[in-house]
Amino acid sequence: MKLRVKWAHVYRWYESVEPFLNISLPLEDCPAGERILVLAPHIDDETIGCGGSILRHSSSGSKVTVLYLADCTPERIREADAASSVLGISEKIFWKYQSKTLSQFPEIEQRLADLVNSVNPEIVYLPSFIDRHQDHVALNGYFYKALSLIKKDFMIYTFEVWTTLIPNVVVDISNVIDWKKKALGCYSSQLESHNWLEGTIALNRYRGMIANAKSHGEAFFRMTPHRFKKLWEDIYG
């Protein structure tokens, strides 16, 4: 499976949401849900994109399950273990595919469907399907196909890692930002090439500012599975 963003469709999608951009972004304290599933193509995506929201969920007593799909080397698993202790993640699942190869494994579709049906989440977090990384797009493609095999109802929150979003909701993470910084600091192997700590926290500060959070926020495009499928088809169909 090889997917490329059809940018003409992306631009038309932007035009379709443009009428709503003059409306203030909804600000959520903590999305409602007791069972949370985070789909992370790589170890650290969960902390960069929604680490503060994970902290909000775990501190309220929700069960947070994180699936890591690729680059699950011993070093990065140790880093994930350290970060998950900070974030309060309840369960970690490592599938151990190789980075930049996810599009080559069609069985991921069924594995995702089985996982979602087993966890029965009320919220699923995953990177945006226009995020600028081939594994992130591939994951979304499998998730799109898996939705026809999933018998559960939930909300989807897509987050930003490599590409910023036009968000429709921001979660206020002001009271957990120091813990998110600590969790990001656990990924020393990734901080060697990019200063994800500085860049992510700066983006969170900007998101919090424009959404009138106390200080920091995480931005998402929130949608139902039906809406997810429609947007995917508009861009990649």
One Martini backbone bead per residue (centre of mass of N, CA, C, O) as a GRO file, in nm:
protein
  237
    1MET     BB    1   0.090   0.040   0.028
    2LYS     BB    2   0.063   0.359  -0.146
    3LEU     BB    3   0.068   0.694  -0.020
    4ARG     BB    4  -0.052   1.014  -0.137
    5VAL     BB    5  -0.097   1.331  -0.123
    6LYS     BB    6  -0.375   1.518  -0.242
    7TRP     BB    7  -0.348   1.848  -0.249
    8ALA     BB    8  -0.606   1.940  -0.386
    9HIS     BB    9  -0.785   1.806  -0.167
   10VAL     BB   10  -0.674   1.958   0.073
   11TYR     BB   11  -0.757   2.239  -0.022
   12ARG     BB   12  -1.060   2.174  -0.030
   13TRP     BB   13  -1.080   2.109   0.267
   14TYR     BB   14  -1.003   2.385   0.371
   15GLU     BB   15  -1.244   2.525   0.237
   16SER     BB   16  -1.467   2.364   0.399
   17VAL     BB   17  -1.356   2.488   0.692
   18GLU     BB   18  -1.335   2.802   0.673
   19PRO     BB   19  -1.618   2.902   0.792
   20PHE     BB   20  -1.511   2.803   1.099
   21LEU     BB   21  -1.250   2.993   1.171
   22ASN     BB   22  -1.412   3.238   1.324
   23ILE     BB   23  -1.438   3.040   1.545
   24SER     BB   24  -1.384   2.958   1.841
   25LEU     BB   25  -1.207   2.742   2.006
   26PRO     BB   26  -1.258   2.473   2.167
   27LEU     BB   27  -1.231   2.408   2.522
   28GLU     BB   28  -1.082   2.141   2.693
   29ASP     BB   29  -1.009   1.985   2.981
   30CYS     BB   30  -1.131   1.673   2.938
   31PRO     BB   31  -1.196   1.420   2.770
   32ALA     BB   32  -1.449   1.197   2.764
   33GLY     BB   33  -1.318   0.899   2.925
   34GLU     BB   34  -1.215   0.565   3.042
   35ARG     BB   35  -1.121   0.464   2.745
   36ILE     BB   36  -0.794   0.474   2.602
   37LEU     BB   37  -0.655   0.509   2.265
   38VAL     BB   38  -0.319   0.497   2.135
   39LEU     BB   39  -0.173   0.567   1.810
   40ALA     BB   40   0.176   0.492   1.754
   41PRO     BB   41   0.404   0.466   1.516
   42HIS     BB   42   0.607   0.591   1.732
   43ILE     BB   43   0.826   0.636   1.972
   44ASP     BB   44   0.682   0.963   2.096
   45ASP     BB   45   0.414   1.051   1.957
   46GLU     BB   46   0.234   1.049   2.213
   47THR     BB   47   0.382   1.288   2.358
   48ILE     BB   48   0.380   1.507   2.145
   49GLY     BB   49   0.062   1.501   2.067
   50CYS     BB   50  -0.082   1.373   2.377
   51GLY     BB   51   0.054   1.385   2.666
   52GLY     BB   52  -0.132   1.579   2.823
   53SER     BB   53  -0.396   1.418   2.780
   54ILE     BB   54  -0.301   1.164   2.914
   55LEU     BB   55  -0.264   1.297   3.190
   56ARG     BB   56  -0.559   1.378   3.226
   57HIS     BB   57  -0.670   1.092   3.217
   58SER     BB   58  -0.496   0.946   3.436
   59SER     BB   59  -0.567   1.152   3.673
   60SER     BB   60  -0.890   1.060   3.642
   61GLY     BB   61  -0.873   0.719   3.595
   62SER     BB   62  -0.804   0.636   3.325
   63LYS     BB   63  -0.752   0.408   3.068
   64VAL     BB   64  -0.431   0.378   2.900
   65THR     BB   65  -0.364   0.279   2.569
   66VAL     BB   66  -0.058   0.192   2.389
   67LEU     BB   67   0.041   0.184   2.049
   68TYR     BB   68   0.336   0.054   1.902
   69LEU     BB   69   0.468  -0.007   1.575
   70ALA     BB   70   0.768   0.129   1.558
   71ASP     BB   71   1.090   0.113   1.664
   72CYS     BB   72   1.118  -0.134   1.898
   73THR     BB   73   1.370  -0.093   2.061
   74PRO     BB   74   1.530  -0.130   2.348
   75GLU     BB   75   1.586   0.172   2.388
   76ARG     BB   76   1.293   0.279   2.324
   77ILE     BB   77   1.147   0.111   2.534
   78ARG     BB   78   1.284   0.239   2.776
   79GLU     BB   79   1.174   0.521   2.715
   80ALA     BB   80   0.874   0.444   2.725
   81ASP     BB   81   0.872   0.350   3.016
   82ALA     BB   82   0.950   0.623   3.137
   83ALA     BB   83   0.723   0.797   3.011
   84SER     BB   84   0.476   0.626   3.111
   85SER     BB   85   0.523   0.683   3.412
   86VAL     BB   86   0.461   0.985   3.384
   87LEU     BB   87   0.173   0.956   3.224
   88GLY     BB   88   0.003   0.691   3.318
   89ILE     BB   89   0.018   0.435   3.164
   90SER     BB   90  -0.138   0.120   3.160
   91GLU     BB   91  -0.073   0.022   2.849
   92LYS     BB   92   0.165  -0.158   2.642
   93ILE     BB   93   0.218  -0.193   2.280
   94PHE     BB   94   0.438  -0.397   2.071
   95TRP     BB   95   0.501  -0.465   1.717
   96LYS     BB   96   0.785  -0.426   1.555
   97TYR     BB   97   0.822  -0.248   1.328
   98GLN     BB   98   0.953  -0.066   1.068
   99SER     BB   99   1.051   0.214   0.969
  100LYS     BB  100   0.904   0.301   0.664
  101THR     BB  101   0.702   0.007   0.635
  102LEU     BB  102   0.389  -0.003   0.696
  103SER     BB  103   0.273  -0.028   0.395
  104GLN     BB  104   0.370  -0.358   0.383
  105PHE     BB  105   0.125  -0.441   0.613
  106PRO     BB  106  -0.199  -0.550   0.579
  107GLU     BB  107  -0.250  -0.684   0.869
  108ILE     BB  108  -0.301  -0.423   1.034
  109GLU     BB  109  -0.600  -0.392   0.994
  110GLN     BB  110  -0.691  -0.636   1.170
  111ARG     BB  111  -0.529  -0.568   1.425
  112LEU     BB  112  -0.677  -0.304   1.483
  113ALA     BB  113  -0.962  -0.415   1.506
  114ASP     BB  114  -0.903  -0.610   1.741
  115LEU     BB  115  -0.806  -0.396   1.941
  116VAL     BB  116  -1.054  -0.214   1.952
  117ASN     BB  117  -1.255  -0.437   2.034
  118SER     BB  118  -1.102  -0.500   2.302
  119VAL     BB  119  -1.080  -0.211   2.439
  120ASN     BB  120  -1.321  -0.021   2.399
  121PRO     BB  121  -1.314   0.277   2.323
  122GLU     BB  122  -1.398   0.630   2.357
  123ILE     BB  123  -1.099   0.705   2.261
  124VAL     BB  124  -0.902   0.797   1.968
  125TYR     BB  125  -0.559   0.836   1.908
  126LEU     BB  126  -0.400   1.004   1.621
  127PRO     BB  127  -0.255   1.096   1.363
  128SER     BB  128  -0.272   1.277   1.112
  129PHE     BB  129  -0.348   1.227   0.758
  130ILE     BB  130  -0.139   1.495   0.697
  131ASP     BB  131   0.111   1.390   0.802
  132ARG     BB  132   0.474   1.416   0.747
  133HIS     BB  133   0.450   1.076   0.731
  134GLN     BB  134   0.426   0.766   0.602
  135ASP     BB  135   0.335   0.610   0.861
  136HIS     BB  136   0.097   0.794   0.936
  137VAL     BB  137  -0.063   0.745   0.679
  138ALA     BB  138  -0.073   0.436   0.688
  139LEU     BB  139  -0.227   0.409   0.952
  140ASN     BB  140  -0.482   0.556   0.850
  141GLY     BB  141  -0.546   0.355   0.626
  142TYR     BB  142  -0.594   0.113   0.814
  143PHE     BB  143  -0.807   0.247   0.992
  144TYR     BB  144  -1.014   0.295   0.775
  145LYS     BB  145  -1.054  -0.010   0.712
  146ALA     BB  146  -1.113  -0.107   1.009
  147LEU     BB  147  -1.391   0.034   1.058
  148SER     BB  148  -1.559  -0.201   0.915
  149LEU     BB  149  -1.464  -0.407   1.174
  150ILE     BB  150  -1.588  -0.217   1.385
  151LYS     BB  151  -1.826  -0.235   1.678
  152LYS     BB  152  -1.761   0.050   1.782
  153ASP     BB  153  -1.796   0.353   1.975
  154PHE     BB  154  -1.625   0.669   1.898
  155MET     BB  155  -1.375   0.904   1.931
  156ILE     BB  156  -1.167   1.121   1.730
  157TYR     BB  157  -0.816   1.224   1.777
  158THR     BB  158  -0.615   1.426   1.592
  159PHE     BB  159  -0.268   1.486   1.568
  160GLU     BB  160   0.045   1.666   1.599
  161VAL     BB  161   0.383   1.652   1.455
  162TRP     BB  162   0.487   1.733   1.147
  163THR     BB  163   0.191   1.865   1.120
  164THR     BB  164  -0.016   2.110   1.127
  165LEU     BB  165  -0.332   2.213   1.218
  166ILE     BB  166  -0.684   2.246   1.179
  167PRO     BB  167  -0.848   2.293   1.451
  168ASN     BB  168  -1.151   2.205   1.676
  169VAL     BB  169  -0.960   2.148   1.933
  170VAL     BB  170  -0.855   2.218   2.279
  171VAL     BB  171  -0.642   2.103   2.532
  172ASP     BB  172  -0.588   2.168   2.861
  173ILE     BB  173  -0.230   2.148   2.988
  174SER     BB  174  -0.124   2.342   3.213
  175ASN     BB  175  -0.117   2.140   3.481
  176VAL     BB  176   0.097   1.926   3.295
  177ILE     BB  177   0.352   2.044   3.149
  178ASP     BB  178   0.589   1.945   3.327
  179TRP     BB  179   0.531   1.642   3.271
  180LYS     BB  180   0.569   1.653   2.968
  181LYS     BB  181   0.861   1.740   2.973
  182LYS     BB  182   0.961   1.490   3.123
  183ALA     BB  183   0.872   1.284   2.910
  184LEU     BB  184   1.036   1.399   2.671
  185GLY     BB  185   1.318   1.364   2.821
  186CYS     BB  186   1.326   1.042   2.778
  187TYR     BB  187   1.405   1.099   2.456
  188SER     BB  188   1.723   1.107   2.386
  189SER     BB  189   1.753   0.979   2.098
  190GLN     BB  190   1.564   1.209   1.962
  191LEU     BB  191   1.706   1.477   2.074
  192GLU     BB  192   1.966   1.465   1.897
  193SER     BB  193   1.816   1.563   1.615
  194HIS     BB  194   1.567   1.692   1.781
  195ASN     BB  195   1.395   1.956   1.955
  196TRP     BB  196   1.110   1.847   2.081
  197LEU     BB  197   1.078   1.998   2.341
  198GLU     BB  198   1.081   2.291   2.241
  199GLY     BB  199   0.877   2.270   2.003
  200THR     BB  200   0.630   2.149   2.151
  201ILE     BB  201   0.596   2.361   2.378
  202ALA     BB  202   0.561   2.601   2.189
  203LEU     BB  203   0.306   2.496   2.053
  204ASN     BB  204   0.140   2.467   2.313
  205ARG     BB  205   0.147   2.768   2.379
  206TYR     BB  206   0.002   2.864   2.126
  207ARG     BB  207  -0.256   2.695   2.156
  208GLY     BB  208  -0.333   2.815   2.431
  209MET     BB  209  -0.354   3.114   2.347
  210ILE     BB  210  -0.580   3.089   2.113
  211ALA     BB  211  -0.781   2.922   2.337
  212ASN     BB  212  -0.764   3.031   2.637
  213ALA     BB  213  -0.571   2.911   2.810
  214LYS     BB  214  -0.372   2.930   3.070
  215SER     BB  215  -0.113   2.822   2.864
  216HIS     BB  216  -0.157   2.517   2.751
  217GLY     BB  217  -0.199   2.316   2.441
  218GLU     BB  218  -0.383   2.069   2.250
  219ALA     BB  219  -0.431   1.987   1.916
  220PHE     BB  220  -0.737   1.895   1.731
  221PHE     BB  221  -0.918   1.666   1.524
  222ARG     BB  222  -1.252   1.613   1.576
  223MET     BB  223  -1.429   1.290   1.532
  224THR     BB  224  -1.601   1.068   1.370
  225PRO     BB  225  -1.585   0.789   1.188
  226HIS     BB  226  -1.754   0.900   0.956
  227ARG     BB  227  -1.582   1.157   0.913
  228PHE     BB  228  -1.315   1.021   0.865
  229LYS     BB  229  -1.395   0.868   0.607
  230LYS     BB  230  -1.473   1.115   0.440
  231LEU     BB  231  -1.200   1.266   0.449
  232TRP     BB  232  -1.026   1.044   0.334
  233GLU     BB  233  -1.178   1.023   0.061
  234ASP     BB  234  -1.129   1.321  -0.028
  235ILE     BB  235  -0.807   1.275  -0.040
  236TYR     BB  236  -0.761   0.936  -0.122
  237GLY     BB  237  -1.004   0.828  -0.315
   0.00000   0.00000   0.00000
